[in-house]
Amino acid sequence: MTYSKLHVVYFIMLTAVGMAQNNLNDIHTLTEFINVSKQAPWETAQSDKGVSIQYRNLILNDTLETRELLVRLTANTTLQKAKKYVTLPENIIQWNDAVKDIKYVKQNSSYWIAHTLYDIPFPLSKQDLVAKYWVEHDGNTIIIHVKSVPDAIPETKGYDRENYNLSQWRLIPKNNTITVEFAGITLSNSKIPRFIKDPIIQRKLLNSFIHLKTILETSDL
């Protein structure tokens, strides 16, 4: 390949990456990201005690590929109880085994910002997330949108901050039950292969959401 052709290929690659980055800057919710991405079929990774974990690949602009995570459960509970257990820090800490601490950074009538420290075992690095949360209603369904805002507060010593995270909770009422869905993507430069990361993360997720299901069906709030 000649120098001029290499230059053209390099220019095209830079342009594609730039387009992907521009798209990321314009995307504010997970739903928006999904709508402008190519979507592979869902694959089930784990399922136990009424909780399932699934993944699918998403490709943005034919250049940026990531995996979407989906965790789903159905519980005999109320919509408001489910909302309180997936939004209030004092309740999240009760069931989420991966969360070491979570605190509000800012609150107002339209959104809130929270800082979460994750308790993730070796060999994964300690991580934290600073994110903006806001609530939307789609008929009877409650959607809680989550978007990382990594520069909202200074970095936490000893923790790797998640720079790009889009996720959402969907609380769907049906026949006196609530289906709870958590979906999300994270763009990171982790060098640890998936065959090492996935079992650790999936074990934490499965245990946590089984615990959430139990709390939603048994405890009083």
C-alpha positions in Angstrom: 0.0 0.0 0.0 1.4 3.4 -1.0 1.9 6.3 1.5 -1.0 8.2 0.0 -3.3 5.2 0.4 -2.2 4.8 4.0 -2.8 8.4 4.6 -6.4 8.1 3.3 -7.0 5.0 5.4 -5.7 6.8 8.5 -7.8 9.8 7.8 -10.9 7.7 7.4 -10.2 5.9 10.7 -9.7 9.2 12.5 -12.9 10.6 11.0 -14.9 7.5 12.1 -13.5 7.8 15.6 -14.3 11.5 15.6 -17.9 10.9 14.5 -18.3 8.3 17.2 -17.0 10.7 19.8 -19.3 13.5 18.6 -22.3 11.1 18.7 -21.3 10.2 22.3 -21.4 13.8 23.3 -24.9 14.1 21.9 -26.3 11.0 23.6 -27.9 11.5 27.0 -29.7 8.2 27.7 -29.1 4.5 27.2 -32.2 4.4 25.0 -30.7 7.0 22.7 -27.5 5.1 22.5 -29.3 1.9 21.6 -31.5 3.6 19.0 -28.4 4.8 17.0 -26.5 1.5 17.3 -26.5 -1.8 15.6 -27.9 -4.4 18.0 -26.9 -8.1 18.2 -29.2 -10.7 19.7 -29.4 -11.1 23.5 -27.5 -13.9 25.1 -28.2 -15.3 28.6 -25.2 -15.5 30.8 -26.7 -16.5 34.2 -30.2 -17.3 35.5 -31.1 -18.3 39.1 -33.9 -17.9 41.6 -35.9 -15.6 39.3 -33.0 -13.4 38.3 -31.5 -13.4 34.8 -28.4 -11.7 33.4 -28.1 -11.1 29.7 -25.7 -9.4 27.3 -25.8 -8.1 23.7 -23.2 -6.3 21.6 -23.9 -2.7 20.4 -22.0 -1.0 17.6 -22.1 2.7 17.2 -21.1 4.2 13.7 -19.5 0.9 12.8 -16.5 1.9 14.9 -17.4 1.8 18.6 -18.4 -1.6 20.0 -19.5 -2.3 23.5 -21.7 -4.7 25.5 -25.1 -3.9 27.0 -25.9 -5.6 30.3 -29.5 -6.4 31.3 -30.5 -7.8 34.6 -34.2 -8.7 35.1 -36.4 -10.0 38.0 -40.1 -10.0 38.8 -41.3 -9.5 42.4 -44.5 -9.4 44.2 -44.2 -5.8 45.5 -45.4 -2.3 44.8 -44.1 0.2 42.3 -43.2 2.8 44.9 -41.4 0.3 47.1 -39.3 -0.9 44.1 -38.5 2.7 43.2 -37.3 3.5 46.7 -35.1 0.4 46.8 -33.3 1.2 43.5 -32.9 5.0 44.1 -32.4 5.8 47.8 -28.7 5.3 49.0 -29.7 3.9 52.3 -31.8 1.2 50.6 -29.3 0.4 47.8 -26.6 -0.3 50.3 -28.9 -3.0 51.9 -29.0 -5.3 48.8 -26.2 -4.3 46.4 -23.1 -6.4 47.4 -21.0 -4.4 44.9 -21.6 -1.1 46.6 -19.3 0.0 49.4 -20.8 3.5 49.8 -23.2 5.8 48.0 -23.9 9.5 48.8 -25.7 12.4 47.3 -23.6 15.1 45.7 -26.5 17.2 44.6 -30.3 17.1 44.8 -33.1 19.2 43.3 -36.7 18.7 42.0 -35.7 17.4 38.6 -32.6 15.3 39.1 -29.9 14.2 41.6 -26.2 13.4 41.4 -24.7 10.6 43.5 -21.2 9.3 44.1 -20.9 5.5 44.4 -17.9 3.6 45.6 -17.8 0.0 44.4 -16.5 -3.0 46.4 -15.1 -5.2 43.6 -12.7 -8.0 44.5 -9.2 -8.5 43.1 -7.9 -8.6 40.4 -10.4 -5.9 39.3 -9.5 -2.4 40.3 -11.5 -0.4 42.7 -14.0 1.8 40.8 -16.3 4.7 41.5 -19.1 6.4 39.6 -20.4 9.9 39.7 -23.7 10.0 37.9 -26.7 12.1 37.2 -30.1 10.4 37.8 -33.6 11.6 36.7 -37.0 10.0 36.5 -39.3 9.6 33.5 -42.8 8.0 33.3 -43.9 6.0 30.3 -47.5 5.2 31.1 -47.4 3.2 34.3 -43.7 2.3 33.9 -41.1 4.3 35.8 -37.7 4.8 34.1 -34.7 6.0 36.0 -32.0 7.3 33.7 -28.4 7.3 34.7 -25.5 9.2 33.0 -22.0 9.5 34.3 -20.7 13.0 35.1 -17.1 12.2 36.1 -16.0 15.7 36.5 -18.7 16.7 38.9 -16.4 16.1 41.9 -12.6 15.5 42.3 -11.3 12.0 41.8 -11.2 9.7 44.8 -7.8 8.4 45.8 -7.4 4.7 45.2 -10.4 4.5 42.8 -10.6 4.4 39.0 -13.5 6.6 38.0 -15.9 5.4 35.3 -15.7 8.0 32.6 -18.6 6.9 30.4 -21.6 5.1 31.8 -25.1 5.1 30.6 -27.7 2.9 32.3 -31.4 2.8 33.3 -33.8 1.2 35.6 -37.3 0.2 34.3 -40.0 -0.6 36.8 -42.9 -2.2 35.0 -46.1 -3.1 36.8 -48.2 -6.0 35.6 -50.8 -8.2 37.3 -49.9 -7.2 40.9 -46.2 -7.7 40.3 -43.3 -5.4 39.3 -40.7 -6.4 36.7 -37.4 -4.7 37.6 -34.9 -4.3 34.8 -31.5 -2.8 35.0 -29.6 -2.2 31.8 -26.3 -0.4 31.1 -23.1 0.1 29.2 -19.7 1.2 30.3 -16.8 2.3 28.0 -13.5 1.5 29.6 -9.9 0.6 28.8 -9.8 -2.4 31.1 -6.9 -4.8 30.2 -8.4 -7.7 32.2 -10.0 -10.2 29.8 -13.7 -10.9 30.0 -13.2 -14.6 31.0 -11.7 -13.3 34.2 -14.0 -10.3 34.8 -17.3 -11.8 33.8 -17.6 -14.5 36.5 -16.7 -12.0 39.2 -19.1 -9.4 38.1 -21.9 -11.9 37.3 -21.6 -13.5 40.8 -21.9 -10.0 42.4 -24.9 -9.1 40.2 -26.7 -12.4 40.7 -26.3 -12.4 44.5 -27.3 -8.7 44.7 -30.4 -9.0 42.6 -31.6 -12.2 44.3 -31.2 -10.2 47.6 -33.2 -7.3 46.1 -36.0 -9.6 45.0 -36.2 -11.1 48.5 -36.3 -7.7 50.1 -38.9 -6.4 47.8 -41.2 -9.4 48.6 -40.6 -9.7 52.3 -39.5 -6.5 54.1 -41.6 -3.5 55.2 -40.5 0.0 54.1 
